[in-house]
């Protein structure tokens, strides 16, 4: 049976984080050639070595247009044209509208909103030449629900919804699909307060009273990126464990 991404080139941003690593592993297992795009070089090269010859580490600062151009050139030179882009890189800052430091606000928007915009700009021309492609923006339940105490993160993810829908509309004529996945709380470092180590959003009272594993969200992203979801563009796929229902106890 042919793997879903056999010999396709998939570029994953933030690939050295918890979800990013799971995504790189999952795409490689489905036959893809994977560009591990991240700023942490030692971790990225180690992950590429673990996956093997089908993986390549490419340095990437997602908020920098030149870095995107260099990452795409390296990927295409060594792996081939990009078929799938996963905009996964993210930054989080704690603080409500009156408390979040302006420097952190800008850092979050650069990573979570400007980064995906630049990624879409970078890959769209080569996808057009290839006759199509698939882009998945990893958003969050913070893009669907109010997030008290995380004003910057919530704003970035709400903004990413607009970028997703606009790009889907503009690129549809070129057979390029653009969709968003809104995961719930994933058991990665982003789910914990870096100061206290406590969960940012306790999940015990929600319909499925646990965090998601990175591997199960990765499987969800793979479905959205694949031809199995080929009739979807501009769509928002929610995998939140029932978070949107609110506490059920």
VOZA-554859 format. One record per residue: x, y, z of N, C-alpha, C, O, CB in turn; residue in three letters. Coordinates in steps of 0.001 Angstrom, whole numbers, plus 500000, padded with zeros to 6 digits. Glycine has a CB too. Example, Ala and Ser with C-alpha at 12.3 -4.5 7.8 and 13.67 -1.06 7.14 Angstrom:
BEGIN
513190494310507800512300495500507800513200496700507800514236496681508465511308495527509046ALA 512850497750507080513670498940507140512900500030507870513409501138508039514084499402505725SER 
//
This chain:
BEGIN
500842498797500000500000500000500000500877501254500000501794501376500812499048500005501230UNK 500594502172499095501399503375498986501146504294500180500000504524500567501098504107497671UNK 502236504818500761502111505741501880501504507054501403501642507422500236503480505987502542UNK 500830507759502313500085508963501921500974510064501372500526510856500544499315509493503098UNK 502227510135501814503107511233501389504360510710500699505413511344500759503501512095502589UNK 504251509570500050505404508948499422506110509907498481505531510374497500504984507702498675UNK 507372510198498792508251511036497974507800512488497865508339513233497047508356510457496605UNK 506827512908498665506501514328498738507468515016499697507992514396500623505028514539499192UNK 507693516299499460508561517084500336507691517901501271506843518677500830509513518006499518UNK 507907517720502566507123518381503597508056519241504438509054518750504964506366517347504480UNK 507731520523504564508513521424505402507720521710506674506594522205506616508857522748504645UNK 508316521394507820507684521587509120508452522652509889509647522494510141507630520256509920UNK 507776523739510266508441524762511070508289524430512556507384523699512958507859526170510761UNK 509194524984513357509171524668514780509354523180515025508775522616515953507871525137515403UNK 510167522546514181510232521084514158511012520484515310511026519262515457510837520632512880UNK 511663521297516137512366520745517288511539520821518563511988520363519614513674521467517487UNK 510325521397518490509429521424519643508693520106519797508883519185519003508429522566519515UNK 507847520017520825507159518764521105506281518294519963506407517150519527506332518907522333UNK 505387519153519462504542518775518336505344518686517053505097517802516233503404519767518170UNK 506300519585516863507110519572515652507861518271515455507924517752514341508080520703515679UNK 508430517742516524509143516464516434508184515342516051508503514489515223509841516136517770UNK 506998515357516670506012514326516347505576514428514889505370513410514229504793514442517272UNK 505436515641514388505063515840512993506151515325512052505858514619511087504792517321512723UNK 507398515677512330508502515221511478508558513697511435508707513110510364509846515786511984UNK 508438513059512594508452511592512647507285511004511861507459510042511112508401511107514104UNK 506099511580512032504901511020511395504944511166509878504584510235509158503649511697511941UNK 505375512313509390505464512495507939506519511564507337506301510977506278505795513962507601UNK 507653511433508009508696510528507507508187509092507462508487508357506521509959510613508388UNK 507418508688508473506870507336508502505883507100507366505641505956506980506194507074509834UNK 505314508177506830504364508071505713505052508287504365504388508534503359503227509088505885UNK 506382508196504347507109508225503091507601509573502624508194509670501549506276507675502066UNK 507371510636503413507761511979502985509262512209503159509927511562503968506978513030503770UNK 509761513146502377511078513732502626510818514998503442510086515885503001511871514044501266UNK 511414515080504624511020516091505599512116517125505815513251516788506152510664515434506919UNK 511757518385505615512642519500505964512314519918507393511216520398507676512478520711504961UNK 513273519731508283513113520064509700513578521504509865514775521772509970513927519074510640UNK 512637522415509886512948523848509896512808524380511317511732524310511912512017524631508921UNK 513895524909511852513883525373513241515095526258513470516011526315512650513874524176514239UNK 515080526951514610516226527792514953517246527052515805518407527461515851515759529035515681UNK 516849525969516486517776525241517361518535524206516534518034523113516269517013524554518542UNK 519747524567516134520479523764515159520868522391515693520667521388515008521713524499514720UNK 521418522327516894521885521045517416520731520043517513520874518881517133522542521235518794UNK 519587520505518025518430519617518149517881519231516779517470518090516565517333520284518984UNK 517879520194515850517377519910514514518228518897513777517704517993513126517300521175513716UNK 519528519042513876520412518084513207520311516702513841520378515689513145521862518575513252UNK 520152516660515151519992515362515815518708514672515378518696513461515159519999515536517334UNK 517628515436515250516361514858514797516469514354513367515981513271513046515234515887514905UNK 517111515141512509517289514709511116518119513429511050517825512537510254517962515823510285UNK 519142513339511873519982512137511891519179510933512374519333509829511850521219512350512793UNK 518322511146513372517497510047513886516532509537512819516347508329512666516715510501515127UNK 515920510464512084514956510054511061515656509371509900515148508397509344514159511262510557UNK 516837509891509531517606509239508474517673510042507196517456511254507208517025507902508180UNK 517969509385506102518295510060504851517122510836504262517323511674503383518780509058503850UNK 515913510577504724514747511274504187514514512616504875513545513308504564513512510404504328UNK 515395512991505810515210514234506556516397515163506368517529514726506162515002513942508041UNK 516107516461506445517128517490506291516843518607507282515714519091507365517167518034504833UNK 517856519022508035517677520192508891517955521446508082518963521532507380518602520124510136UNK 517044522431508185517258523736507565517053524816508629515991524865509250516292523952506347UNK 518040525675508850517864526752509833516759527701509379516661528039508200519189527529510042UNK 515930528127510331514841529036509971514458529912511147514183529425512244513623528252509483UNK 514444531214510900513837532195511796512548532627511109512588533368510126514807533435512092UNK 511408532172511617510166532300510855509745533743510616509001534019509675509067531579511564UNK 510209534670511457509802536066511301510667536827510301510463538021510083509847536763512638UNK 511647536127509685512610536778508802512430536293507358512536535097507085514052536507509284UNK 512161537211506452511883536860505059513093536236504368512952535287503597511436538092504294UNK 514282536772504645515497536214504043515753534799504529516169533936503755516703537097504357UNK 515504534559505810515675533211506352514741532223505665515128531085505400515425533206507863UNK 513516532648505375512586531793504645513119531476503253513063530328502813511211532460504546UNK 513632532478502562514158532253501213515307531254501238515394530377500378514623533576500590UNK 516183531388502222517322530476502334516872529060502678517390528087502131518302530980503390UNK 515898528949503594515409527627503983514739526921502811514930525723502603514429527743505154UNK 513958527669502053513270527066500909514275526640499840514143525566499253512246528052500314UNK 515275527480499590516289527132498584517045525872498987517281524994498157517278528297498385UNK 517425525781500259518143524592500727517277523344500616517756522280500226518602524782502174UNK 516008523480500960515093522349500883514935521880499446515039520685499167513732522720501471UNK 514687522799498543514454522417497150515725521884496497515652520993495651513921523607496357UNK 516886522414496874518146521934496301518446520502496717519005519734495933519293522841496718UNK 518083520136497938518477518818498455517347517797498508517598516592498458519044518975499823UNK 516100518268498608514979517332498705514026517414497525513425516413497135514219517580499972UNK 513886518618496949512960518818495847511914519858496201511924520390497311512290517507495470UNK 511001520162495266509968521180495507509070520802496684508748519631496885509115521379494249UNK 508675521803497448507847521574498628506400521311498204505794522116497497507922522785499595UNK 505863520185498642504466519834498383503550520228499529502384520563499321504343518351498125UNK 504099520183500758503303520429501958504084521350502892505264521123503163502938519092502673UNK 503415522380503374503987523266504395503142523159505653501920523307505610504055524749503894UNK 503806522900506773503145522883508073503684524052508890504816524014509373503372521519508816UNK 502873525082509038503260526240509848502951525924511313501841526150511795502509527545509379UNK 503960525397512002503781524890513355504503525714514416504129525659515587504251523477513422UNK 505526526475514037506315527221515021505426528162515816504532528800515260507437528011514331UNK 505674528249517123504842529093517972505627529593519172506590528969519618503601528333518434UNK 505191530727519677505754531304520903504579531713521784503531532117521281506704532539520595UNK 504755531609523084503682531962524014504222532929525054505384532840525452503090530698524697UNK 503382533848525489503752534791526545502584534904527500501425534923527086504138536191525962UNK 502900534978528785501873535104529813501621536584530081502558537371530217502294534366531119UNK 500335536953530153499979538330530475498735538774529749498590538546528548501115539256530143UNK 497824539417530486496621539967529882496907541262529154498065541646528994495562540189530931UNK 495851541943528709496033543123527864496784544240528586497480545025527941494685543635527392UNK 496659544325529889497359545374530625498727544940531124499528545768531557496526545821531785UNK 498991543646531064500203543140531705501270542631530747502455542653531080499841542053532632UNK 500870542168529556501868541550528692502886542600528237502498543649527722501191540880527470UNK 504180542331528420505204543287527964505124543465526446504910542499525714506628542808528375UNK 505293544684525987505173544969524558506180544164523746505879543726522635505366546462524296UNK 507366543972524293508378543187523584507897541744523382508112541153522323509717543203524362UNK 507245541186524406506725539825524283505541539771523322505405538818522554506311539289525656UNK 504692540786523363503570540879522417504084540782520982503564540015520171502787542207522621UNK 505104541566520689505654541582519327506298540253518971506188539792517835506676542706519177UNK 506968539636519934507619538355519678506591537275519350506796536468518443508459537933520887UNK 505484537267520094504434536280519847503807536492518480503636535530517731503359536351520937UNK 503460537726518133502860537983516830503825537694515696503410537215514640502387539417516746UNK 505108537975515895506100537648514867506138536147514590506130535721513435507490538137515293UNK 506180535348515661506296533900515492504997533277514994505021532442514090506704533253516804UNK 503869533672515569502612532966515362501775533495514211500896532797513706501813533023516598UNK 502046534732513790501228535344512741502062535755511530501751535376510401500493536557513292UNK 503119536530511765503989536918510650504694535705510064504850535610508846505023537956511107UNK 505121534778510913505815533584510433505010532793509428505514532522508338506167532701511585UNK 503764532404509741502961531689508749502708532486507467502690531917506375501648531306509357UNK 502513533798507597502331534625506404503544534521505492503410534319504285502083536093506793UNK 504735534661506081505957534590505281506163533189504710506671533035503599507169534997506123UNK 505766532164505478505887530808504971505017530574503747505458529968502771505528529820506047UNK 503792531051503800502892530912502653503458531674501456503453531166500334501470531427503002UNK 503935532869501692504544533646500597505729532908499984505926532940498769504999535024501105UNK 506511532246500823507727531590500340507407530378499468508040530177498432508599531164501518UNK 506417529561499884506187528302499167505190528426498022505185527586497122505704527256500126UNK 504349529453498038503285529541497033503811529521495590503235528817494761502483530804497258UNK 504872530259495254505323530228493852505732528842493374505392528450492258506481531169493670UNK 506467528084494214506894526755493773505707525792493735505665524905492882507996526207494702UNK 504739525953494647503543525115494589502738525400493330502192524484492715502675525336495829UNK 502666526666492948501964527005491698502630526320490513501957525745489658501938528538491480UNK 503956526386490468504673525758489358504456524246489327504416523637488258506165526065489456UNK 504317523649490515504138522198490604502705521763490355502426520570490232504578521710491955UNK 501796522725490279500405522395490021499554522211491254498412521761491154500339521180489222UNK 500089522552492432499281522479493636500096522155494865501305521936494788498205521462493468UNK 499417522127496010500078521818497269499092521931498419497913522229498223501276522749497496UNK 499592521689499612498759521721500803499502522469501907500670522195502181498383520283501259UNK 498808523414502536499364524199503637498451524016504840497233524163504738499505525719503254UNK 499052523694505977498296523566507222498890524517508249500073524435508577498312522095507750UNK 498059525414508748498462526313509825498009525716511151496817525503511376497865527742509622UNK 498973525449512024498637524919513343498238526093514220499081526878514655499836524118513970UNK 496950526198514470496419527277515286496226526771516709497128526139517259495087527814514702UNK 495084527031517313494884526684518717493432526952519093492733527700518411495852527486519636UNK 492987526337520181491700526720520736491706528186521164490648528794521323491345525821521920UNK 492910528755521351493014530182521678492588531052520513492364532250520686494438530533522088UNK 492472530467519319491942531184518169490443531044518029489846531597517106492605530706516922UNK 489831530303518944488384530087518900487672530582520151486477530876520116488092528624518705UNK 488409530674521260487816531024522543488676532086523230489869532209522955487667529768523442UNK 488056532842524118488796533845524879489867533162525729489647532077526267487837534675525771UNK 491026533808525843492142533242526610492629534270527629493645534925527399493309532810525665UNK 491928534424528744492352535387529761493784535112530207494173533966530429491406535345530969UNK 494545536169530331495923536032530773496904535695529677498102535595529941496001535004531810UNK 496431535514528438497325535231527310496888536069526111496551535535525055497321533705526951UNK 496900537375526289496371538286525278497117538183523954496496538179522892496430539707525783UNK 498434538101524009499221538065522778498998536770522021498808536784520805500702538237523088UNK 499018535657522729498833534355522085497447534280521438497312533858520289499015533207523113UNK 496426534690522184495082534669521619494959535549520396494363535140519400494080535098522652UNK 495516536766520448495440537676519304496125537081518084495632537208516964496070539025519651UNK 497270536427518307498001535852517177497213534729516518497215534608515293499361535333517634UNK 496547533917517310495815532782516751494499533209516101494083532608515110495541531755517837UNK 493840534233516639492671534791515946493100535387514608492408535217513604491971535869516822UNK 494234536083514590494729536641513344495093535574512331494891535752511129495918537508513610UNK 495632534457512820496011533368511925494793532782511211494911532291510088496737532275512706UNK 493627532830511855492409532379511185492154533215509927491802532671508880491199532465512144UNK 492329534514510028492108535387508877493116535109507778492753535055506603492184536850509294UNK 494384534931508147495411534614507152495069533304506448495216533195505231496809534523507815UNK 494617532318507203494271531017506624493155531152505597493268530639504483493852530035507723UNK 492086531836505965490941531961505071491273532793503834490857532464502722489769532580505811UNK 492027533873504042492395534722502909493298533975501938493099534033500725493089535996503398UNK 494290533272502474495197532510501608494450531403500873494709531154499695496348531909502430UNK 493525530738501563492743529679500917491967530230499726491906529598498671491775529029501925UNK 491382531394499894490602532006498816491505532415497663491171532179496502489824533223499336UNK 492638533022497966493522533540496915494258532441496162494568532603494981494528534491497515UNK 494543531318496830495365530274496212494550529118495652495107528199495051496347529744497214UNK 493242529157495842492402528042495389492529527798493892492523526649493452490948528307495740UNK 492642528847493115492707528699491659493966527970491214494044527504490077492644530060490992UNK 494958527868492107496206527186491772496277525780492362497343525165492378497385528001492257UNK 495147525271492847495082523942493448495943523854494711496512522805495011495527522884492436UNK 496030524950495436496746524972496714495705525088497819494984526081497910497786526158496781UNK 495638524072498644494684524075499752495350524673500996496523524415501264494166522631500043UNK 494595525469501745495092526072502984494051525849504072492916526313503963495394527601502798UNK 494446525140505114493523524817506201494188525091507550495402525277507643493067523338506111UNK 493371525108508571493875525306509931493451524151510814492355523611510667493373526639510516UNK 494325523778511732494004522812512780494059523547514111495032524239514411494989521584512762UNK 493009523390514903492933524022516221493033522940517301492015522383517710491607524840516374UNK 494238522641517759494348521629518811493914522193520163493932523402520397495788521103518898UNK 493523521270521040493324521628522435494664521677523154495690521982522545492376520633523123UNK 494656521382524427495881521442525219496728520206524922496286519077525138495558521543526742UNK 497937520422524432498851519333524091499911519235525180500389520251525686499508519560522688UNK 500270518024525533501260517807526590502664518073526050503438517153525784501157516363527152UNK 502963519360525900504292519839525498504671520978526435503830521428527212504313520310523987UNK 505912521459526386506305522563527272505422523801527161505304524552528129507717522951526984UNK 504795524036525999503941525214525844502700525157526740502054526181526963503517525356524391UNK 502365523983527250501163523836528070501392524206529532500454524215530329500659522421527984UNK 502640524512529880502968524749531283503538526150531485504244526676530625503965523698531781UNK 503223526740532620503782528030532992505282527853533215505684527071534076503083528606534268UNK 506118528567532452507566528371532600508087528770533970509158528324534382508297529155531546UNK 507341529605534679507775530013536011507451529000537084508306528648537896507156531316536366UNK 506202528526537090505755527632538153505746526160537763505775525283538627504391528026538589UNK 505706525889536457505587524509536010504169523987536055503933522826535721506458523635536837UNK 503204524825536464501806524409536537501160524461535143501589525215534269501026525308537531UNK 500126523646534963499377523683533707498762525070533523498181525622534457498273522583533685UNK 498888525629532327498283526931532057496755526837532074496080527755532540498768527475530701UNK 496219525740531573494767525508531587494534524105532154494725523125531434494133525657530133UNK 494132523980533409493828522657533956492698522003533156491703522652532835493441522761535454UNK 492859520727532840491914520066531936491025519049532642490207518402531988492665519384530824UNK 491158518892533923490480517805534624488957517894534530488282516869534625490896517798536075UNK 488398519096534345486941519255534316486344519237532923485143519455532764486565520529534982UNK 487167518979531902486650519025530544486201517640530072486497516632530713487706519587529600UNK 485484517601528946484820516380528494485785515199528380485476514098528834484151516624527154UNK 486921515422527791487990514420527781489060514958528720489849515812528315488564514150526307UNK 489109514488529952489869515161531014491364514841531014491915514327531987489296514790532345UNK 491981515156529913493427514974529801493946515875528706493170516426527925493793513495529514UNK 495264516028528647495880516691527510495976515721526337495956514504526521497274517234527883UNK 496078516266525148496368515440523976497852515113523956498673515883524456495945516157522661UNK 498187513978523382499601513703523121499994514373521811499152514593520940499879512166523066UNK 501266514693521679501742515296520429501507514351519254501192514796518150503241515651520535UNK 501661513053519490501521512088518396500096512063517851499907511953516640501922510688518868UNK 499075512165518730497709512098518212497326513371517462496553513305516506496726511853519351UNK 497847514527517871497594515751517112498341515703515784497836516185514770498013516998517925UNK 499546515123515784500294514973514534499499514144513531499468514471512344501664514320514796UNK 498863513085513992498049512257513085496903513067512495496540512886511333497493511023513825UNK 496346513945513285495255514803512823495751515756511732495092515940510709494656515602514005UNK 496927516360511966497510517279510981497812516549509677497584517085508593498795517925511536UNK 498327515322509784498613514551508579497349514333507751497385514441506525499241513206508946UNK 496243514028508406494985513857507670494622515130506912494289515071505728493846513471508632UNK 494682516277507582494299517540506959495217517865505784494762518406504776494331518677507988UNK 496502517540505904497467517821504837497324516884503649497742517214502539498870517730505377UNK 496736515719503878496739514670502861495591514811501864494688515629502034496668513315503523UNK 495658513985500817494579513954499826493275513426500405492215513606499805494987513105498641UNK 493340512776501566492110512309502207491198513474502583489984513311502702492442511486503450UNK 491799514652502768491025515864503047491010516777501825490921517999501951491605516612504267UNK 491098516177500655491267516934499423490108517831499032490262518676498151491518516009498336UNK 488940517670499669487791518516499348487667519679500338486659520386500341486500517681499349UNK 488671519873501162488642520926502180489701521980501916490881521668501755488841520330503568UNK 489269523229501874490201524347501916489498525512502600488285525680502474490693524740500479UNK 490268526308503321489677527347504139488891526766505304488022527431505868488785528224503298UNK 489198525528505661488455524839506719489218524901508037490439525050508066488188523373506328UNK 488465524783509123489041524817510458488707523509511161487547523234511464488517526039511270UNK 489725522713511412489568521400512014489904521499513504490998521921513878490472520345511302UNK 488960521109514334489103521262515781489357519903516422488591518961516223487845521922516391UNK 490425519812517183490753518603517951491045519043519375492200519126519793491982517819517328UNK 489974519326520113490157519996521408489720519169522612489700519681523732489402521282521409UNK 489369517891522401488963517069523520487699517560524201487459517248525367490062516999524510UNK 486890518326523482485668518865524064485859520144524859484969520554525604485054517850524935UNK 487020520777524705487285522008525454486215523060525178485804523786526083488671522561525098UNK 485768523142523928484785524155523563483443523980524252482629524903524263484584524146522091UNK 483203522817524822481960522593525556481975523284526927480928523502527538481721521094525730UNK 483168523617527388483295524161528731483380523048529758483214521879529410482123525081529047UNK 483634523380531008483681522363532069482355521610532150481285522213532073484008523014533436UNK 482436520291532306481222519481532275480836518939533651479808518273533772481400518333531311UNK 481617519201534675481277518716536021480329519688536746479941519436537887482563518514536853UNK 
//
